[in-house]
Amino acid sequence: GDNYLSGTISDNFFNNMKVLYDIELSNNKLEGTLPNAFSNLRLLYVITLNNNLFTGTMPVLNSKLIERIDISNNFITGTIPKFSNTLAHLYAGGNYFQ
């Protein structure tokens, strides 16, 4: 995190990544919707996207290994999807969930 990144994240960026354990993009100025390609990351343990400008809904994550999700302080809407029983920490405050 804290890389001064801005712009959007394309679905294409993650399409060929089959082994990705941790996504850490917090404290940037990333915007747009969260990539649906996150659903294809089946070995993902941690996703940290807090303190950005993301909008839209949270995609379903199909990883059976996910332990921690931090999407707090964005502009995400809709409902929070169901996650694997391995999820121990979900930080989603500061959004617009129903």
HUSUL-V193108 format. One record per backbone hydrogen bond with DSSP energy under -0.5 kcal/mol. CO is the residue of the C=O (numbers start at 1). NH is the residue of the N-H. E is the energy in kcal/mol with one decimal. If there is no record, write none. Layout:
co=[CO,CO]
nh=[NH,NH]
e=[E,E]
This chain:
co=[5,7,8,10,10,11,11,12,14,16,18,21,21,22,23,23,26,27,29,30,32,35,36,37,38,40,41,42,45,45,46,47,47,48,50,51,53,54,55,56,57,60,67,67,68,69,70,70,72,73,75,76,77,78,79,84,89,90,91,91,93,96]
nh=[29,31,10,13,14,14,15,16,17,18,20,45,46,24,25,48,2,4,7,53,55,38,39,40,41,42,44,64,67,68,23,49,70,25,27,28,32,75,34,77,59,62,88,89,47,91,49,50,51,52,56,96,58,98,81,87,69,92,71,72,73,78]
e=[-3.1,-3.2,-0.6,-1.0,-0.5,-1.1,-0.9,-0.5,-1.4,-0.9,-0.6,-2.9,-2.0,-0.5,-0.5,-3.3,-2.3,-0.5,-1.1,-3.0,-2.6,-1.5,-2.0,-1.7,-1.4,-1.5,-1.1,-0.7,-3.2,-2.0,-2.3,-0.5,-2.7,-3.0,-2.3,-0.8,-0.7,-2.7,-0.6,-3.3,-0.5,-0.6,-2.2,-2.0,-2.0,-2.9,-3.5,-0.6,-2.2,-0.8,-0.5,-3.1,-0.5,-3.2,-0.6,-1.6,-2.5,-0.6,-2.7,-0.6,-2.6,-0.6]
